[in-house]
Amino acid sequence: MFKKFFMLICAALLIAGCGGGEKSADTGNAENKNSANKLVIYTSMKESLIGGIVEGFKAKNPGIDVDWQSAGAGKIMAKLEAERQSGHLMADIIWTSEVPDFYQMKNEGLLEQYQPAGFDEILNPFDDYDGSFTAVRLGTLGIVINTDKVATEPAGWETIATDPLYKNSFGIADPALSGTAFMSIALLEKQFGWDYIVRLHDNGTSKSKGSGRVVDDTADGVLNACLGVDYITAGKIDKGSPLKMVYPHELLMVPSPVAIFKDADHKDNAKKFVEYLISQEAQQMVANAGTVPVRSDVAMPEKYNLPAPEDALNNGIKINYSEVLEKKDETIKKFSNLFK
């Protein structure tokens, strides 16, 4: 699994340089780079979500310097593979939405088994949970429409594959780069078969470079609609974009796990961060950012029309993540060949 990303290493190493929409934030001082009171996070979460959580964590733990780096899940995995080749992982924590990657890292013995304090207070989507990774949000994807271009909400997923309104005007992020995009393709295939993905292609669906880009293109009117991530869409709505998230009956729910590396340099700080992530304070930030938390005791903003945490957990399309992992390379290859 890691090997398939190795050819992307050069691009992945640009993460720290903030190129191509990626983000790097070092919230500590340069002289404290090698301090024991440090924490390094690799994540696919956008700044609108991770930024506030890091600041909240620092307020609770003022002695810890936090360095977080954000990029697509594929590039993060490539960067980790490059670091493995060099003999040392720089990251203490990984937080993305590509669940199969966590199973692969677990199978390769890279992850620390750790059940955070407060685990019994959260909703757990993993039947085989053993502490190797913990879900910290129940991310949802839906049909994001540009309300200036689409007057009537699509009735469901089939509408996107057949309605002329979406001909050459619907977008999906590249599943080779985006963890949420890959999982959404896997879920749609599970529910409707690969023929549905083919029909999306035949109706002119386009492949975008990332989960943020495809929502941007819809907000700008380049696309009439897209397959969009909840909190990315919410961030654009907050800035005045004419967008609305439509959730078909068949709900795409993608757990977003966090894990600690077994060889982490700052393991104690990493454990503190995971515990903070599932705390009521941090989970309220998750909800306020426009995505579904793993706690039921937080207020859900009505303006985002999000499903309740229990509904997201219970109504989401069910999938076997181990089977998804086994088919990951094949799925990405099929998609890439189809959407050349």
N, C-alpha and C positions, 0 to 999 in steps of 0.2 A: 504493500500500500504506500509506504513512504517512498519506495523506489520510483513509482510512477511520476512523482513530483520532482525528481532530482534534476530533470532538464530545465526546471523553472528556477533553479537556484539563483542565477544571476539576477533575474527580475525580483526574486524574493528579497534579496539583500538590499533592495531599494527601500524596504519598509522603513528603516530608520531615517531615510531621507525625505519621507513624506511625499514621494512622487506618486502620480497616477491616482490621486484620491485617497491614498493611504495616510495614516496619521500616526505620529509618534509624539509622545509627551513625556518629558522628564520633569517631574515636579520636585526633584531634589536639587541639591547644590552639587556643583562639579566635584568639589573636594570630598564629597561623601559617596562618590560612585561605587567604591568598594566597601562601603560601610556595612556592618552586620545589620544595621537598622535600615534595610532596603527591601524593596519588593519589585519584581519584574513580572509584568503581565503581558501576555500575547493574546489578543482578542480580535474577533471579527465584528464586535459591537461598534457602532458609530459613536462619535463624541457626544451626541445628544443623550445617550444612555450611560456610557461608561464614565463620562466626565464628572457628572454630579455624584455618582457613587464613589469614585475615587476621592473626591473632596470630602464627602461624608465620612469615609473611612479614615482619612487623615485627621479629621477633626476629633474622631474617637481615639486615634492613635498618633498623637502629634510628633512622636519621635521617629516615625517610619517614613522614609523617602520612597515615593512610588514612581516607577517608570512604566508607562503603559504604551504599547505599540499596537496599532490597529491596521488590519488589511483583510482581504478576502481569505477565507479558510484555506483555499488551495495554496496561496502564497505563504501563509503562516506555516503550513505543513512542509513546504519546500525549505523554508528558513530553518525549521527544526531539523530537517534531514541534513542540511549543510552543517549545522552545529554538531549534530551527532558524528558526522564524518570528521569534524575537527577534534572530537573527543570531549566536548563540554557543552551542555545545554545552558544557555544564558537565562532562559525563562524559569520562573518559579511556578507560574500558573498559566493554564490555557483555558480560554472561555470562548467557544464558538457555538455554531448551531449545526455542525455536520456530525451528527451522532455516530455514524459508522467509524469516523476517525477515532473516537474515544474507545470504541471496542477494539480497534486495531492497536492503539497504544497500550491498552490494558493487556491484550494478548502478547504484546512484545515486552511486557514487564516494565514499562516506563512510568506507570502511575502509582502514586502512594494511595494505599487504602486508608481512607479517613472518613468517618461519619461525623459531621459537624454537630456541635451542641445545638439543640433546637430542631434537629431533623424531624422529630416526631410532630412538629407543628406545621410541616409543609406538605404539599401534595407531591407524591412521587410517581412519575410516569413509567418507571423502570421496574418490571416484575422481577428482574434478576439483579437488583441493586445489591452491591457488596462494598460500597464505599469508594470504589475506584474513581467515580465521578458522580456529581450531584446536580440535578436539574435546578436551575435558579430562575428560569422563566419558561412559560409555556407559549412560545412564540406562535403567532398565527399568520397565515398568508391568505389573501383573498383577491378578488378582482377589483383593482383600483381604477376608477373611471375618472376621466376629465369631464366635470359636470357642464362645462361650456360646449362640449362636443357630443355628449351622450345624455339625451333627455330622459330615457327610460332605463332603469337598472336592468342589467342582464338577468334573465330568469335562473340561470345556473351555468355550470361549466360547459354544457353543450352549446349554449348560445355563442360562446367565444369561438367555437370551432365551425359554426355554420352561418352565423349572421353576417351579411355583407358589410354591416357597420364596422366590423372588426377586421375586415379583409385588409391585409397589409398595414394594420394599425393596432396590433397587439404585441406586447413584448414580454420576454422572459429573460431573466439573468442567466448567464452562462453557468451551468451546473459544474463545470470544471473549475470555476473560480469561486463560486458562492455556495457555501454549505446549505443555506436555506433553499436556494434554487435547486440544488441536487435533491434535497429531501422532498421538496414539493413535486418534482418530477417522479420520484419513487412512489410517493403517495398517490398521485394521479394515475400512474400506471397500475398500482395495486387495485385502485377502485374501478378504473374504466378500461384497463388494458393498454398495450402499447399503441393500438390502433388510434386511440384518442390523441396521443402525441403526434402521430402522423397526420391526423386531420387538422390539428392546430397548425402544423407546418403548411399543409395544403391551403389553409385559409390565410396564409401570408404572415404568420407569426414570426417575429424577428428575435434574434439572440442578442442580448445586450452584454456589456462588459461586467456589469455588477449590479447588485441589488439596489444601490443608491442611484446608479445611472438610469435604470429603467423607470424608476419613479420620477426622476427629474425629467426624462423625456415625455412622460405622460403629463406632468405639471406644465411643461412648456408647450404642449399641444403637438409635439412631434408624433406622439401616439395618442389614440383615443382611450386606450386602457392598457393595463399590464397586470402581470402576476406580481403583487407587491407585498412587502413585509409590513406588518402592522406599525411598528414604532417609527420606521423610516417615513411611511406615509403620514403618520400623525405629525411628525416634525415639519413636513411640508405644509400640511393643513394649518398648523399654528402660524406659519409665515404668510398665510393668505392664499395659498395655491388652490385652484378650483378642483379639488380632489375629494372623492368619497370612496370609502372601503365598503365593498359589497361582499358579504359572506354567503356563498351557496350552502345548501343543506349539508353537503359532504365537506366537512370542515378540515382544512389543512392545518394541523397543529404540529409544530416542530419543537420538541424540548431543546432547551439551550443549556448544555452542561458546563460545569466548571470542574477542573481537575488540578491536582498538585503533582508535580513531577517528583518521582522517587528520589532523584539526585538533586533536588532543589537546593540552592545555596542558602535560601532564607525560608526554610520550611515552617518555622514557627510563625513568621509573619504571614505566610501563605495561609496557614490554618486560621489565623485571625481574620483574614480577608474573606475566606469562604464563609465563616460564621457570620460576618457582617453582611455578606450578600443575601443570606436567607433571613436576616433580621427583619422585623416589621418596618424599621426605618428605611432600609435599602429597598425592600419590596414595595414600599409606597412610592419610592422613586421610579421603580420599574413600571408601576401602573401609571404614574403621572407622565411617563415618557411615551405612553400609548401602546403598551404591550401587556401581556397577561402575566401576572405574578404567580408564584407557587404558594402563596399564602391566601387564605380566605378572609383574613382579618384586616384587609386594607380597603380603602375606598377606591372604587373604580370610576374614573372620569366618564361622565355620560357622553361627552362630545365625540369620543372616539368610537362609540358603538361596539365596544369589545365584548366578547362573551365572558361570562363569569368564569373564574378559575376552574370551578367544578365542572362547568359545561364544556370548557375547552378540553379538559382531561377526559371526560366521559364521551363526548360526541366526536372527537377527532378520529379520522380514519386510522384504524389500527394496523400496525405493521411490525414484522419481525426484523429487528435491526441487524441481527446476525446474518439473515438472508440478504438484506440490503447490502451489507458489507461484502458478501461473497459476489454479488452482482454489480458492485459499484463501477469497476473498470469497464465492464460490458455496457452498462447503462450510459456512462459518459461517452464512450466510443460511439454507441448508436446515436445518441443525441447529436454529437459533433458531426458525424457523417451526414445526418439528416439536415442539420442546420448549417451547412457549409457557407 
